[in-house]
Amino acid sequence: MDTVTILRDLWRLRRAVVIVAMLALVAGTAVLYKISFPPNLESRRYDVGHATARILVDTPSSQVVEVAPKGSDTLGVRANLLASLMVDGVVKSAIAHRAGLPPSELVGISEAASEPVPVTKAPSRRDFVLTTRVLTNTGGDQLPIIEIEAQAPDRSGAARLGAAAIAGLRDYLDSKAARQQVPDADRLQVTGLGAPQADTEVRGPAPAIAVLIVLVVFGFGCLWMLVVLALVRNWRAASARDEEPAADEAPLHQVDDPDDWLAAEPRPTLLLPRSADTRQLEHDAPRAS
């Protein structure tokens, strides 16, 4: 099917094309906005504060200074355990207290545990969310470094939550060691690797995705109409061919009437020999006139 034929078919179906275009625009709008009743449009794109920080889990005799200090071989496992504790229970409450939040308003998500801590509700743009994970090397071995991501409604809140995560974990370890009377020289050390890096992120579907949805829906709708129109046209053509009698074929059981073709063909004139009387009459006829 060439381009001219396609355009002519779409022009014939221009009302349906307009309806498809309207449906495509509605689909694109639904990608960018939440449509509610009574009619109200709420954008799906929003700004949130985002901050990242890293925590080094170290031995009392720093592994940065000493070569293979005692307990350094288990630091990766301890970092994984601490990353899981930070998003639930006492450690989470300590972090929320440092950030000036009720513990119930802090959503904790851990990507370090083999069985992630269940989340009671999906985080929204207004929630304070803390996500923890343990870094690994190229061989897949766990490093004694906990990476945290903090989300808040604004940039300052995300930075505050990131700093609170470091301070809250340190407070928990110090209080735990004090209750168990662990000497300072034997306590596990946690240190923040720099201040949390905070910025503002724009989340939600991009306008380019909405444009792509509009084009896909409109193109698929036009293609579907052309396919249906071609099927209807071929169906009618096949039905017309079935109804037409075959002009060059006669049924095998039908035999033409000899009188029919004899009547259609001119019959040859039979020349009979003339008698003597007939010749005499033809000779005398001009004279009689």
C-alpha positions in Angstrom: 0.0 0.0 0.0 1.6 3.3 -1.1 1.6 6.6 0.7 -1.1 8.2 -1.4 -3.5 5.3 -0.8 -2.9 5.5 3.0 -3.5 9.2 3.1 -6.7 8.9 1.1 -8.0 6.1 3.3 -7.2 8.1 6.4 -9.0 11.1 4.9 -12.0 9.0 4.3 -11.9 8.0 8.0 -11.0 11.5 9.2 -13.7 11.5 12.0 -12.2 8.3 13.4 -8.7 9.7 13.1 -9.8 12.8 15.1 -11.2 10.4 17.8 -7.9 8.5 17.9 -5.9 11.7 18.2 -8.1 12.8 21.2 -7.5 9.4 22.9 -3.8 9.7 22.3 -3.8 13.2 23.9 -5.7 11.8 26.9 -3.2 9.0 27.3 -0.3 11.5 27.2 -1.9 13.7 29.7 -2.5 10.8 32.0 1.2 10.0 32.0 2.1 13.6 33.2 -0.9 14.3 35.4 -3.2 12.5 37.8 -6.7 13.0 36.6 -9.4 13.0 39.3 -13.1 13.8 39.6 -14.3 16.5 40.0 -11.9 17.5 37.1 -8.5 18.2 38.6 -5.0 17.8 37.2 -2.1 17.1 39.6 1.3 16.8 38.1 3.2 13.6 38.6 6.5 15.4 38.5 7.8 16.6 41.8 11.0 17.9 43.5 12.6 16.1 46.4 15.7 16.5 48.5 18.3 13.8 48.1 21.5 13.3 50.0 24.2 10.6 50.0 26.8 9.7 52.6 29.2 6.9 53.4 30.1 5.4 56.8 33.4 3.6 57.4 33.2 0.7 59.9 36.6 0.4 61.5 38.5 -1.5 64.2 39.8 0.2 67.3 43.2 0.1 65.8 42.5 1.7 62.5 42.9 -0.6 59.5 43.9 2.5 57.5 47.0 2.9 59.6 47.8 -0.7 60.7 48.3 -3.6 58.4 45.7 -6.4 59.1 44.6 -5.3 62.5 42.7 -7.7 64.8 39.0 -8.1 63.7 39.5 -6.5 60.2 38.5 -9.8 58.5 34.9 -9.5 59.9 34.3 -5.8 59.2 32.3 -6.5 56.0 29.9 -8.8 57.9 29.6 -6.2 60.7 28.9 -3.4 58.2 26.2 -5.5 56.6 24.6 -6.1 60.1 24.7 -2.4 61.0 23.2 -1.4 57.6 20.2 -3.6 58.4 19.9 -2.3 62.0 19.8 1.3 60.8 16.4 1.0 59.2 14.5 -0.7 62.0 14.2 -0.8 65.8 16.4 1.1 68.2 18.9 2.4 65.7 16.2 3.8 63.5 14.7 5.6 66.5 18.0 7.1 67.4 18.5 8.4 63.8 14.9 9.8 63.8 15.6 11.5 67.2 18.8 13.1 65.8 16.9 14.3 62.7 14.1 15.8 64.9 11.5 13.4 63.5 9.1 10.9 65.2 10.3 7.4 64.4 6.9 6.6 62.7 7.6 9.3 60.1 10.9 7.8 59.0 10.7 5.1 56.3 13.7 2.7 56.4 14.8 0.6 53.4 17.8 -1.8 53.5 19.4 -3.3 50.5 22.1 -5.0 52.5 20.1 -7.8 54.2 19.3 -11.0 52.4 15.7 -10.5 53.5 14.9 -6.8 53.1 13.0 -5.1 55.9 9.3 -4.9 54.9 8.0 -1.5 54.1 4.5 -0.9 55.5 3.7 1.8 52.8 5.2 3.0 49.6 7.3 6.2 50.1 5.7 9.4 48.8 7.2 12.8 47.9 6.6 14.1 51.4 8.2 11.2 53.3 11.6 11.0 55.0 13.2 7.9 53.6 16.6 6.3 54.6 18.1 3.6 52.4 21.2 1.7 53.3 23.5 -0.7 51.4 27.0 -2.1 51.8 29.5 -1.5 49.1 31.3 -4.5 47.5 34.5 -4.8 45.5 34.8 -6.2 41.9 34.9 -9.8 43.4 31.6 -9.3 45.2 33.2 -9.2 48.7 31.6 -6.9 51.2 33.6 -3.8 52.1 33.4 -2.2 55.6 31.6 0.9 54.0 27.9 1.6 54.4 26.4 3.9 51.8 23.2 5.7 52.8 20.7 7.7 50.8 18.4 10.1 52.4 15.2 11.5 50.9 13.2 14.4 52.3 10.7 17.0 50.9 13.6 19.5 50.5 17.3 19.6 50.2 18.1 20.8 53.7 15.9 18.1 55.2 17.8 15.4 53.2 21.2 16.8 54.3 20.0 16.8 57.9 18.7 13.2 57.7 22.0 12.1 56.2 24.0 13.6 59.0 21.6 12.2 61.5 22.1 8.7 60.2 25.8 8.9 60.9 25.4 10.5 64.3 22.5 8.1 65.3 24.5 5.0 64.5 27.4 6.3 66.5 25.1 7.1 69.5 23.7 3.6 69.3 27.1 1.9 69.3 28.4 4.1 72.2 25.3 3.5 74.3 25.5 -0.3 73.6 29.2 -0.4 74.5 28.6 1.6 77.7 25.8 -0.8 78.9 28.0 -3.8 78.2 31.1 -2.0 79.8 33.2 -2.4 76.7 36.5 -0.4 77.0 37.0 2.5 74.6 40.0 0.7 73.1 37.9 -2.3 72.1 34.9 -0.5 70.7 33.9 -0.6 67.0 34.5 2.7 65.3 32.2 4.4 62.8 33.2 7.4 60.9 31.5 9.5 58.2 33.5 9.8 55.1 32.8 13.5 54.6 29.7 15.5 54.9 26.5 14.3 53.2 26.2 15.5 49.6 22.7 17.0 49.1 20.9 18.2 46.1 17.4 18.5 44.6 16.1 15.9 42.2 13.1 16.1 39.9 11.2 12.8 39.8 8.3 11.5 37.8 7.7 10.9 34.1 9.5 13.2 31.7 7.6 15.2 29.0 9.4 13.2 26.3 7.7 10.0 27.6 4.3 11.6 27.3 5.1 12.7 23.7 6.2 9.1 22.9 3.0 7.7 24.3 0.9 10.1 22.2 2.7 9.1 19.0 2.5 5.4 19.8 -1.2 5.5 20.6 -2.0 7.6 17.6 0.1 5.5 15.2 -1.3 2.2 16.5 -4.9 3.6 16.2 -4.3 4.6 12.6 -2.7 1.3 11.8 -5.6 -0.6 13.3 -8.1 1.5 11.2 -6.1 0.8 8.0 -6.0 -2.9 8.7 -9.7 -3.1 9.3 -10.5 -1.0 6.2 -8.3 -3.4 4.1 -10.0 -6.4 5.5 -13.5 -5.0 4.8 -12.4 -4.1 1.2 -11.0 -7.5 0.5 -14.1 -9.2 2.0 -16.4 -7.2 -0.2 -14.2 -8.0 -3.3 -14.3 -11.7 -2.5 -18.0 -11.6 -2.0 -18.5 -9.8 -5.4 -16.4 -12.4 -7.2 -18.4 -15.2 -5.6 -21.7 -13.7 -6.8 -20.6 -13.1 -10.4 -21.5 -15.9 -12.9 -18.6 -17.4 -14.9 -18.9 -16.1 -18.4 -16.5 -18.5 -20.1 -17.6 -21.6 -18.3 -20.8 -23.6 -18.9 -22.1 -26.4 -16.7 -21.0 -29.8 -17.8 -24.6 -31.2 -17.7 -26.0 -28.4 -20.0 -26.2 -29.0 -23.7 -26.9 -26.1 -26.1 -30.1 -26.4 -28.1 -29.2 -26.9 -31.8 -32.0 -24.5 -32.9 -30.2 -21.7 -30.9 -26.9 -21.8 -32.7 -28.6 -22.6 -36.0 -30.8 -19.5 -35.6 -27.7 -17.4 -34.8 -25.6 -18.7 -37.8 -26.7 -17.8 -41.3 -27.9 -20.9 -43.1 -26.2 -21.6 -46.4 -28.3 -21.3 -49.6 -28.9 -24.6 -51.4 -28.4 -24.3 -55.2 -30.7 -26.8 -56.9 -30.5 -27.6 -60.6 -33.1 -25.6 -62.6 -35.4 -27.3 -65.0 -36.0 -26.3 -68.6 -39.4 -24.8 -67.8 -37.8 -22.6 -65.1 -35.1 -21.3 -67.5 -37.8 -20.6 -70.1 -39.8 -18.5 -67.6 -36.7 -16.5 -66.5 -36.0 -15.8 -70.2 -39.6 -14.7 -70.9 -40.0 -12.5 -67.8 -38.3 -9.4 -69.1 -40.2 -9.5 -72.3 -43.5 -9.8 -70.4 -42.7 -6.6 -68.5 
